[in-house]
Amino acid sequence: MMQEYLTACGATVLPAFSAKAALVLAKTIAVDAALVDLRMPGEDGRWFLHELRASGTRSANAAVFALSGERHDPPESSGFAGYFLKPVDLDRLVRTLATLPRRST
């Protein structure tokens, strides 16, 4: 649903179903932002953020937003650009993404 909504709002969405797959995409294609789940089996959103920052690719400085279904303190201090509690307020997400500078070409 999130992918369809963001696409309808004009975003180009590259879905990945694991943190490792997302990292491969971000290393291959320059991205402006990434939305990552904090709780996934295996590697999670924190792992993705750390690996992306260390990658040295054009996406290394992309805005990475944490998504979680758990009510806990937002992880802004962890290097995330922001935090969205699930279910995500899609209008707020679009407004937030629209403020980001475009990094990719």
Backbone bond lengths (Angstrom), bond angles and torsions (degrees), N, CA, C in turn:
res aa  C-N    CA-C-N  psi(-1)  N-CA   C-N-CA  omega(-1)  CA-C   N-CA-C  phi
1 M - - - 1.444 - - 1.535 110.20 -
2 M 1.338 116.45 -42.45 1.458 119.61 -179.34 1.527 110.18 -63.04
3 Q 1.318 116.98 -42.40 1.466 120.99 179.19 1.529 110.57 -60.72
4 E 1.314 118.07 -45.84 1.458 121.74 179.98 1.529 111.04 -62.83
5 Y 1.315 116.63 -42.77 1.467 120.83 -178.98 1.524 110.59 -64.47
6 L 1.328 117.26 -47.69 1.466 120.53 -179.22 1.527 111.31 -64.33
7 T 1.315 117.02 -39.19 1.462 120.89 177.37 1.527 110.14 -63.37
8 A 1.322 117.01 -43.47 1.467 121.21 178.64 1.525 111.57 -62.62
9 C 1.337 116.59 -26.29 1.465 121.17 178.99 1.529 111.91 -87.50
10 G 1.318 117.58 2.78 1.462 121.16 175.87 1.512 116.28 101.92
11 A 1.314 117.57 2.28 1.467 120.39 179.72 1.522 110.35 -82.48
12 T 1.309 115.80 150.46 1.458 121.51 169.49 1.520 105.75 -95.52
13 V 1.308 116.77 119.91 1.460 121.80 -174.85 1.526 109.05 -111.80
14 L 1.316 115.61 129.02 1.457 122.39 176.77 1.525 107.31 -114.64
15 P 1.334 117.80 95.18 1.463 119.18 -176.06 1.528 111.80 -74.79
16 A 1.305 114.82 146.28 1.457 122.56 173.18 1.526 106.52 -138.74
17 F 1.304 116.00 144.34 1.457 119.29 -173.83 1.523 113.12 -107.75
18 S 1.333 115.59 14.11 1.457 121.12 171.69 1.520 107.79 -156.49
19 A 1.319 115.33 161.36 1.460 119.38 178.83 1.526 110.88 -65.08
20 K 1.326 116.78 -37.57 1.469 119.87 178.83 1.522 111.00 -64.06
21 A 1.338 117.52 -43.32 1.471 120.88 178.84 1.524 110.77 -64.78
22 A 1.315 116.87 -38.69 1.467 120.48 178.21 1.520 111.09 -64.76
23 L 1.315 116.45 -39.11 1.460 120.00 179.42 1.526 110.82 -65.13
24 V 1.323 117.45 -41.27 1.465 120.75 176.82 1.523 110.02 -59.45
25 L 1.334 117.03 -45.31 1.471 120.43 178.05 1.524 111.35 -59.93
26 A 1.329 116.14 -48.06 1.467 120.32 -176.79 1.522 112.04 -66.72
27 K 1.316 117.75 -27.68 1.465 120.56 176.86 1.526 111.23 -77.82
28 T 1.326 116.36 -24.96 1.459 121.83 -176.43 1.523 112.32 -90.74
29 I 1.320 116.35 -38.95 1.462 123.18 -175.55 1.522 108.69 -122.83
30 A 1.319 116.99 129.68 1.469 119.63 177.57 1.523 109.13 -66.50
31 V 1.315 116.37 124.95 1.466 121.18 -179.89 1.524 109.77 -114.85
32 D 1.318 115.33 153.02 1.462 122.04 177.15 1.519 111.19 -85.72
33 A 1.341 116.24 -34.16 1.463 120.97 -175.60 1.521 109.70 -155.39
34 A 1.321 114.56 159.97 1.458 121.37 175.04 1.518 108.51 -137.51
35 L 1.314 115.57 141.75 1.457 122.66 174.83 1.518 106.25 -112.18
36 V 1.334 117.56 119.99 1.460 120.49 -175.54 1.520 111.21 -128.96
37 D 1.309 114.63 141.68 1.451 121.31 178.16 1.525 108.58 -81.17
38 L 1.320 116.52 135.19 1.453 119.89 179.19 1.521 112.75 -74.99
39 R 1.313 117.03 -22.54 1.468 120.10 -177.09 1.525 109.49 -123.41
40 M 1.330 114.67 99.75 1.461 121.06 176.31 1.518 106.98 -133.15
41 P 1.330 116.33 154.20 1.468 117.79 174.20 1.532 109.22 -66.24
42 G 1.304 116.49 144.56 1.457 119.69 -178.38 1.515 109.52 73.56
43 E 1.316 116.51 -133.18 1.457 120.92 179.50 1.525 109.44 -70.97
44 D 1.325 115.84 142.36 1.461 119.89 -177.11 1.520 110.52 -119.86
45 G 1.319 116.45 -170.60 1.451 121.65 -177.29 1.514 113.72 -62.23
46 R 1.320 117.92 -34.27 1.468 120.33 177.74 1.531 110.50 -67.53
47 W 1.328 116.06 -40.81 1.470 120.48 176.15 1.523 109.84 -60.96
48 F 1.336 116.51 -46.33 1.461 120.66 179.68 1.521 110.88 -57.15
49 L 1.331 117.00 -48.01 1.460 121.21 -178.85 1.532 110.72 -58.90
50 H 1.314 116.84 -47.26 1.461 120.85 -179.83 1.524 110.99 -60.83
51 E 1.325 117.52 -47.45 1.462 121.58 -178.41 1.528 111.83 -66.95
52 L 1.319 117.10 -38.13 1.465 120.20 178.98 1.526 110.07 -64.42
53 R 1.323 117.01 -46.91 1.464 120.46 -179.52 1.530 111.10 -60.89
54 A 1.331 117.48 -35.06 1.465 121.87 -178.60 1.527 112.83 -82.22
55 S 1.320 117.83 -7.49 1.469 121.35 -171.60 1.523 114.06 -71.98
56 G 1.327 117.82 -28.08 1.459 120.18 -177.93 1.522 113.68 71.46
57 T 1.322 117.66 11.38 1.470 121.81 179.47 1.526 110.30 -86.44
58 R 1.329 115.83 173.90 1.470 120.12 177.86 1.525 111.81 -62.46
59 S 1.307 117.22 -23.05 1.467 121.29 178.85 1.523 113.19 -86.42
60 A 1.317 117.94 -6.12 1.468 121.46 -172.66 1.522 113.40 -55.82
61 N 1.326 117.90 -29.74 1.464 120.86 -179.50 1.526 113.34 -104.41
62 A 1.321 117.11 14.54 1.471 120.71 178.34 1.529 109.93 -61.60
63 A 1.314 115.82 151.73 1.465 121.12 175.21 1.522 108.34 -70.61
64 V 1.321 116.85 125.53 1.463 121.57 179.20 1.519 107.69 -115.91
65 F 1.325 115.43 123.07 1.455 122.46 -178.77 1.524 109.86 -108.28
66 A 1.317 116.17 134.37 1.455 122.72 179.31 1.524 109.92 -88.49
67 L 1.329 115.40 138.55 1.461 122.46 173.93 1.525 107.31 -119.04
68 S 1.327 116.72 139.79 1.454 119.51 178.33 1.516 110.62 -154.48
69 G 1.303 115.28 146.98 1.452 121.65 173.66 1.516 111.60 -92.02
70 E 1.318 116.48 -3.32 1.459 122.09 -178.37 1.525 110.40 -97.00
71 R 1.315 115.89 137.16 1.466 119.40 176.39 1.527 108.04 -86.21
72 H 1.290 115.88 103.60 1.462 121.55 176.98 1.523 107.73 -146.87
73 D 1.283 116.66 176.88 1.459 119.24 -177.14 1.522 110.74 -62.38
74 P 1.320 117.78 133.95 1.463 120.94 176.95 1.526 110.77 -57.21
75 P 1.330 117.36 139.41 1.467 120.89 -174.36 1.525 114.79 -88.66
76 E 1.333 118.86 32.79 1.461 119.59 -179.55 1.521 111.77 -54.14
77 S 1.320 117.40 -36.77 1.456 120.43 -179.08 1.530 111.97 -69.13
78 S 1.315 117.02 -10.01 1.463 121.67 -179.78 1.518 112.06 -89.25
79 G 1.325 118.25 2.81 1.453 120.83 179.91 1.509 114.82 99.42
80 F 1.319 117.85 -1.64 1.456 120.53 176.77 1.525 109.89 -75.73
81 A 1.322 116.19 146.86 1.463 121.35 179.09 1.518 111.63 -74.41
82 G 1.310 116.87 -20.02 1.449 121.58 -179.07 1.514 110.46 179.76
83 Y 1.308 115.17 178.66 1.459 122.61 -173.00 1.517 109.31 -141.52
84 F 1.324 115.99 134.12 1.462 121.41 176.40 1.519 109.04 -126.95
85 L 1.327 115.61 126.13 1.453 121.81 175.89 1.519 108.65 -83.50
86 K 1.329 117.08 135.46 1.463 120.99 177.68 1.526 109.28 -82.34
87 P 1.302 119.39 144.38 1.461 126.26 -1.80 1.538 110.21 -69.77
88 V 1.310 115.00 135.04 1.453 122.08 -174.44 1.523 110.74 -71.05
89 D 1.322 115.97 133.53 1.461 122.14 172.48 1.529 106.04 -73.43
90 L 1.315 117.28 100.66 1.464 121.96 -172.70 1.525 112.83 -63.47
91 D 1.306 117.82 -35.78 1.472 119.70 177.85 1.527 110.55 -65.10
92 R 1.324 117.33 -41.73 1.468 121.22 177.35 1.536 110.20 -64.27
93 L 1.320 116.54 -40.39 1.460 120.63 178.28 1.522 110.84 -61.04
94 V 1.319 117.63 -46.33 1.469 121.32 179.72 1.518 110.49 -62.93
95 R 1.324 117.43 -43.52 1.471 120.18 178.43 1.528 110.93 -60.87
96 T 1.315 116.72 -41.12 1.462 120.82 179.22 1.519 111.44 -65.03
97 L 1.332 117.04 -47.44 1.462 120.78 -178.96 1.524 111.46 -64.75
98 A 1.330 116.98 -33.15 1.470 120.63 -178.72 1.527 112.14 -66.49
99 T 1.323 117.83 -21.00 1.470 120.42 -179.72 1.528 112.79 -83.78
100 L 1.322 117.56 -10.49 1.468 120.62 -175.22 1.528 111.08 -76.73
101 P 1.306 115.81 144.25 1.480 118.14 173.20 1.522 108.64 -70.45
102 R 1.314 115.94 147.21 1.469 120.52 177.29 1.510 108.70 -81.52
103 R 1.307 116.20 125.89 1.458 121.72 -179.66 1.516 112.69 -102.41
104 S 1.323 116.13 -32.05 1.467 119.36 -175.73 1.525 110.84 -85.94
105 T 1.332 114.74 165.16 1.456 120.47 178.77 1.505 110.12 -118.57
